[in-house]
Every structure is written in structure tokens, then in C-alpha cells.
Amino acid sequence: MRIATWNVNSLRSRIDRVEALLDRHEIDVLALQETKAREDQLPLMGLQGRGYDVAAAGTNQWNGVAIISRVGLEDVETGFPGQPGWGEPAEPESRAIGATCGGVRIWSLYVPNGRKPDDPHYVYKLDWYAKLRTAAHDWLGGDAALVGDWNVCPTDDDVFDVTQFKNSTHVTPAERAAFFALAEDGWVDTAKPYDAGYTYWDYYRQRFERNRGLRIDFVLGSPSLAARVTGAFVDREERAGTGASDHAPVIVDLD
């Protein structure tokens, strides 16, 4: 079984790339983030013609998550229990969707960016992490995967130059502690033993061409799922070329 995660940065704009990715790598389950569309706006015909089912949650232009599966799509949940909200009044955003695919409980997650350490969105981000950790305790006992754009560089090795992020999010001690708290509970960074390279390169100043990236996209597996992993890689070529997302897919194989 092959699962993947990708911040697609608009599914409607990159549906051709999504279909090509599925074909090229014969992916069984693809979790997407930042789809930027309501479910009724998504161009699903090509996916359905390939034998995939789709579960999605989103709005017109912000956030949005989806799961695309050809090995079943059951017990779909939009948002995890206790997921905090944002805005006035605060309401849960389209940042989490879960489904059981081929016997694996998969959550596609788009963690809030945080904006700046002194911004209310940063507090929201840390709360989002804390509430996710609480909910995820109940999923550790079976085959489960928390996958997506986590908007954190867990270590200095996950950022091209940490000195450029002194007053920025993604590298603060609190964010890193929130991410590693999941590891303390038993969630495993399944791709790291095979490919710990960058997954995101800003469009700014030819960051991709200069390989000045960040590793912020992860597939965290429960202990039983992590034991099934046989390999993983980042499809960096998907970040190349005209019209690419600023993220590259992370692909993990299970026995």
C-alpha cells in the first residue's frame, strides 16, 4: 500500500498534476492540503475515472483538505474532536479530514501557519497542536497516519538556514515542542529514515533552484503502522517546472 501527502496549493489549478502524480507513482491514498475549494467545485471526473473516491472539506479560497483513495473511503470525519476555531466568532476551519482507507485511519492535516510569534494566530496554532495531540491519543492503538503540512521545522537540519528565521514562526521552541509531543506519545516520523530532505521551497528568489527549503510535510504513523513502512521518498521533481506547487509530495510505502 502506498500513501502520500501533498500541499497542492489549489486543487483546481493543479488537477492535471494530481492525476499525473497518481499515475506516475501508483498511489493508493493521497492526502491533500490547501485545496482552496468547496467540494462541489472540485474537478473529480478524472479521479473517479481512475477508480478513486474523494472526501473533501473546504471553502472558496482558503485552506481545504481532501483524501483521495482507491482502497476504500469509510467513516469520513470533517474536523477532529475538540478542533479549535478561528475568527469572530471562532469556528473550526477546513484543516482536518479523516477516513479509513484500506484498513488504515488516515488524517489529512493542514496545521495553521502561525504568522508571527506575537500574532494571535500563533496562539491558535499552538492550541491546534495541543487539541490534535489530545484527539490523536485515541488513534494510537490501531494502524493510523497523521499526514500533511505541519508548518514546523522540528530541527535546525530541517531548514536551509535557521539564522534567517530568528523572529519567525516554524522554528520556535514552543512549536517544536508541540510537534515532538506527538512523538513522545508514540507517533513516528515514518519518512525520516529513508528521506529527510526538504519538502517546501518558497517561490521567492529561486529558493527551489538553490535548494533553500524547509522540511515541514510529514507522515506520522502509529507504532503498528510505522512497523509496516518499507520505504519513503520526497518527489522533488514535482516542485520543478512551470505551475508547480511550492510543496513536494511525500510518499510512503507499507508492506
C-alpha positions in Angstrom: 0.0 0.0 0.0 1.4 3.4 -1.0 0.2 6.6 0.8 1.2 10.2 0.1 0.7 13.7 1.3 0.9 16.9 -0.7 0.1 20.6 -0.1 -1.2 21.1 -3.6 -1.8 24.9 -3.2 -5.1 24.8 -5.2 -6.5 21.5 -6.4 -8.5 23.2 -9.2 -5.3 24.8 -10.6 -3.2 21.6 -10.3 -5.7 18.8 -11.0 -3.6 17.7 -14.0 -0.6 17.4 -11.8 -2.5 15.4 -9.2 -3.8 12.9 -11.8 -0.3 12.6 -13.2 1.2 12.0 -9.7 -1.3 9.3 -9.0 -0.5 7.6 -12.3 3.3 8.0 -12.1 3.6 6.6 -8.6 0.6 4.3 -8.5 -0.5 5.9 -5.2 -3.3 4.2 -3.3 -4.2 7.0 -0.9 -3.3 10.7 -1.4 -4.0 13.3 1.3 -4.1 16.9 0.0 -3.9 20.2 1.8 -4.7 23.8 0.8 -7.2 22.6 -1.8 -8.8 26.1 -1.8 -12.2 25.0 -3.0 -15.6 23.7 -1.8 -16.3 20.0 -2.6 -18.8 20.9 -5.2 -16.2 23.0 -7.0 -13.6 20.2 -7.3 -12.9 18.6 -10.8 -13.3 15.0 -9.8 -14.2 13.3 -13.1 -10.7 12.3 -13.9 -10.0 11.0 -10.4 -13.2 9.0 -10.4 -12.5 7.6 -13.8 -9.2 6.2 -12.4 -11.1 4.4 -9.7 -10.6 6.9 -6.8 -13.1 8.0 -4.3 -12.7 11.5 -2.8 -13.6 13.1 0.5 -13.1 16.8 0.9 -13.8 19.8 3.0 -13.1 23.4 2.0 -14.2 26.9 1.2 -13.8 29.1 -1.8 -10.2 30.2 -1.5 -8.7 29.4 1.9 -7.4 26.2 3.5 -9.1 23.0 2.4 -8.2 19.3 2.8 -9.0 16.1 0.9 -8.4 12.4 0.9 -8.3 10.5 -2.5 -8.4 6.7 -2.2 -8.7 3.7 -4.4 -8.6 1.2 -1.5 -11.8 2.3 0.2 -13.0 5.5 1.9 -15.1 4.9 5.0 -16.1 6.6 8.2 -15.3 10.1 7.0 -14.9 12.8 9.6 -14.5 16.5 8.9 -12.5 18.0 11.7 -11.1 16.1 14.7 -12.8 16.1 18.2 -12.0 19.3 20.0 -10.5 21.1 17.0 -10.2 24.8 17.9 -11.7 27.5 15.7 -10.5 30.9 14.3 -12.2 34.1 13.6 -15.1 36.1 15.1 -16.9 34.1 16.2 -14.3 31.4 16.3 -15.2 28.4 14.1 -13.2 25.4 13.0 -11.5 25.9 9.6 -11.2 23.3 6.9 -7.9 22.0 8.1 -8.6 18.3 9.0 -10.4 15.4 7.4 -10.1 11.7 8.4 -11.1 8.5 6.7 -10.4 4.8 6.9 -8.7 3.6 3.7 -7.6 0.0 3.2 -7.8 -0.6 7.0 -5.7 2.5 7.8 -7.1 5.5 9.6 -5.7 8.5 7.7 -6.0 12.1 8.7 -5.1 14.9 6.2 -4.0 17.9 8.3 -3.2 21.5 7.5 -1.7 23.0 10.6 -2.2 26.8 11.0 0.8 28.8 9.9 1.0 31.0 13.0 2.1 34.1 11.0 4.3 35.7 13.7 5.3 34.7 17.2 3.5 37.7 18.6 0.3 37.2 16.5 -2.9 35.7 17.9 -2.7 33.2 15.0 0.4 31.8 16.7 -1.5 31.1 19.9 -4.2 29.5 17.7 -1.5 27.3 16.1 -0.2 26.0 19.5 -3.8 25.4 20.7 -4.5 23.5 17.4 -1.4 21.3 18.1 -2.5 20.6 21.7 -6.0 19.7 20.8 -4.8 17.4 18.0 -2.5 15.7 20.4 -5.4 15.0 22.7 -7.6 13.6 20.0 -4.8 11.6 18.5 -4.3 9.6 21.7 -7.4 7.6 20.7 -5.9 6.6 17.4 -2.6 5.2 18.5 -3.9 1.7 19.2 -4.5 0.8 15.5 -3.0 1.5 12.1 -3.2 5.2 11.7 -1.4 8.0 10.0 -1.4 11.8 10.6 -0.2 13.3 7.4 0.1 16.8 5.9 1.6 20.2 6.1 2.7 20.7 9.8 4.1 24.2 9.3 7.1 23.4 11.6 10.8 22.6 11.1 11.4 20.2 14.0 15.2 20.6 14.0 17.7 23.0 12.6 18.6 20.4 9.9 15.0 20.9 8.6 15.7 24.5 7.5 18.2 25.7 5.0 19.5 28.5 7.3 18.0 28.8 10.7 19.7 32.1 11.3 17.2 33.7 8.8 14.3 32.6 11.0 15.3 34.3 14.2 12.0 36.2 14.6 9.8 33.8 12.6 7.4 31.0 13.2 8.2 27.4 12.3 11.4 27.2 14.4 10.3 28.5 17.8 10.8 26.2 20.8 7.1 26.1 21.5 6.2 24.9 18.0 9.0 22.3 18.1 7.9 21.1 21.5 4.3 20.8 20.2 5.4 18.6 17.3 7.7 16.5 19.4 5.0 15.9 22.0 3.3 13.7 19.4 6.5 11.7 19.1 6.6 11.3 22.9 3.1 9.8 22.7 4.3 7.2 20.1 3.8 8.8 16.7 6.7 8.1 14.3 8.2 10.2 11.6 8.0 7.4 9.0 9.8 9.1 6.1 12.8 10.3 8.0 14.9 7.0 7.9 14.5 7.0 4.1 14.4 10.6 3.0 14.8 13.6 5.4 15.1 16.2 2.6 13.2 19.4 2.2 9.5 19.4 1.2 8.8 23.1 0.7 10.6 25.8 -1.2 9.3 29.3 -1.3 8.7 30.8 -4.8 10.9 33.8 -3.6 14.4 34.3 -5.1 14.7 30.9 -6.8 14.6 29.1 -3.5 14.0 25.7 -5.2 16.7 26.1 -7.7 19.1 27.0 -4.9 17.7 24.2 -2.6 16.9 26.6 0.1 14.0 24.8 1.5 12.2 23.6 4.6 11.1 20.2 5.8 7.5 20.8 7.0 5.4 18.0 5.5 5.3 14.7 7.4 3.7 11.3 7.6 3.4 10.4 11.3 2.4 6.8 11.9 1.1 5.0 14.9 3.5 2.3 16.2 1.8 -0.5 14.3 1.7 1.4 11.1 5.3 2.6 11.4 6.3 -1.1 11.7 4.8 -1.7 8.2 6.8 1.0 6.5 9.2 -0.3 3.8 10.4 2.9 2.2 9.7 6.6 1.6 10.8 9.5 -0.6 10.1 13.1 -1.5 9.1 13.7 -5.1 11.2 16.8 -5.6 10.6 16.8 -9.4 7.0 17.7 -8.7 8.2 21.0 -7.3 10.1 21.8 -10.6 8.6 23.3 -13.7 6.0 26.0 -14.5 2.9 26.0 -12.4 4.2 23.8 -9.6 3.0 23.9 -6.0 5.6 25.3 -3.6 5.5 21.9 -1.8 6.6 18.5 -2.9 4.7 15.2 -2.2 5.9 12.9 0.5 5.3 9.2 -0.4 5.4 6.3 2.0 5.2 2.5 1.2 3.6 0.0 3.6 4.0 -3.8 3.4 
